[in-house]
């Protein structure tokens, strides 16, 4: 087996695992939607995810010699406000008020809308 085909097979395994985990998110969120404030749930999800990813990002940045400047932090803050505080709160509200399957399909269409914009 060549190195390229091994990498390709690993990639498919990662895609399948992430698809399974991600596709169950709407169902899990629907189950606990009434117990938590949507903003609280959204912020907690992204805080835990961000804290988990920081060591990997820091390591990759160190290897590449990338440094974050003040203008980068302002840009990240704006992206966080729009991407997390606004859109993901609406996402959580949609899960609370509609079928999880409908929300999953619409959320999966996100890359198509991004390409249009």
Secondary structure as UniProt FT lines:
FT   HELIX           3..23
FT   HELIX           25..32
FT   TURN            33..35
FT   HELIX           38..64
FT   HELIX           70..80
FT   HELIX           81..88
FT   HELIX           89..97
FT   HELIX           100..108
FT   HELIX           110..116
//
